[in-house]
Amino acid sequence: MMTTIQGFFYESGAITIFVISWLSLYFILTLWIFIYKFFSIGVSIQREKKSLDRIIKNEQKLPNYPIFDVLATNGNTPREMLQIWKNQVLKYSTTGLVVLSIVSSTAPFIGLFGTVIEILNAFGRLGTGGQVSFDVIAPVISKALIATAAGILTAIPAYSFFLLLKRKTYDLSVYIQMQIDVILSKNIENK
């Protein structure tokens, strides 16, 4: 297996190696963003779920965020401050999702670019050799298609991870909105 991989890189052109390297970096970045965001958004969801329960039970008036420290002594919480808090939390939780979207949409094209360049180089070399048969062309084309496969293999997890994190962010926004609704309804009751 290792000799096959070494042989592939030895026989490939600079563009193909560049494309495979680029896609490898994309794949590592995708995994890193997913793992980090999956756990950080999960922690945020648990925190907001607890906060919602405590607000409903009247154990606390506001979520535990620095933005509310000044308002803790005041009776009512302005709707605008709650909206600012929601936007801050959602901005933080969605950071990195754009990268996953970019990777999922560009990786197949990067792989295809590597394949096209490799096939062009192969046909250029085969054209100078004179006699060309299917036995000669098939291995060259199959080797060239590895870049396309790598692009697709990079794009599928990136898109899947993007959708999973987008759903977790939606769940987080629901818990935040429920807190806002409870706080505002209590503000109305206290008037």
Secondary structure, DSSP 4 states (H G I P E B T S, - for coil): -HHHHHHHHHHS-HHHHHHHHHHHHHHHHHHHHHHHHHHHHHHHHHHHHHHHHHHHTTS-SS-S-GGGTTTTSSS---HHHHHHHHHHHHHHHHTTHHHHHHHHHHHHHHHHHHHHHHHHHHHHHHHHHS---HHHHHHHHHHHHHHHHHHHHHHHHHHHHHHHHHHHHHHHHHHHHHHHHHHHHHHHHH-
